[in-house]
Amino acid sequence: MKSFLFLLAALIPLGSPLLAGPEYPQMGPDIYDPKANGTAEIAKALAAAQTAHKNVLLVFGANWCPWCRSLHRVFEKDANIAKTLRENFVVVLIDSNWRHGEKRNDDVNLRYGNPLHEGLPVLIVLDETGRPLTTQETGALEEGETHSPAKIIAFLTKWAPAKR
């Protein structure tokens, strides 16, 4: 048995995703997939959006970003927001970590006019054909020390697709 475990350990590289933990362990589990290709994820989302007649919500953020985590918590925990997202949008989380010299998904950032100059997180709404409808820095959706569910609902409602 010892030789089997030794062989198994030798075959799994130290950087293997099987052994990888969160990118910033002190922040908790990753929200944004550091290895995800934003362009490919957007293509899949647009295909799903066309079928379901939904818009696409791009959420640019990074795992180290406290405001990104705050927005994500509100998206998940507020029942009205979660329902509005589910019914009207295909959500794509774009890892925009630029720390340590690596500009992840920089091609996506540039394709949509460098929304990261606004800071993180930032939202872009696309219609089902991929046409950008709006870019929103999320400071405008904050209230106090968190994001305002009422402001988020107003934003999502404004940019939801027209009902057919």
Stockholm file with secondary structure:
# STOCKHOLM 1.0

chainA/1-164         MKSFLFLLAALIPLGSPLLAGPEYPQMGPDIYDPKANGTAEIAKALAAAQTAHKNVLLVFGANWCPWCRSLHRVFEKDANIAKTLRENFVVVLIDSNWRHGEKRNDDVNLRYGNPLHEGLPVLIVLDETGRPLTTQETGALEEGETHSPAKIIAFLTKWAPAKR
#=GR chainA/1-164 SS CHHHHHHHHHHSCTTCTTTCCCSSGGGCSCSSCTTCCHHHHHHHHHHHHHHHTCEEEEEEECTTCHHHHHHHHHHHHCHHHHHHHHHHEEEEEEECCCGGGCCTTHHHHHHTTCGGGGCSSEEEEECTTSCEEEEEEGGGGEETTEECHHHHHHHHHHHSCCCC
#=GC SS_cons         CHHHHHHHHHHSCTTCTTTCCCSSGGGCSCSSCTTCCHHHHHHHHHHHHHHHTCEEEEEEECTTCHHHHHHHHHHHHCHHHHHHHHHHEEEEEEECCCGGGCCTTHHHHHHTTCGGGGCSSEEEEECTTSCEEEEEEGGGGEETTEECHHHHHHHHHHHSCCCC
//
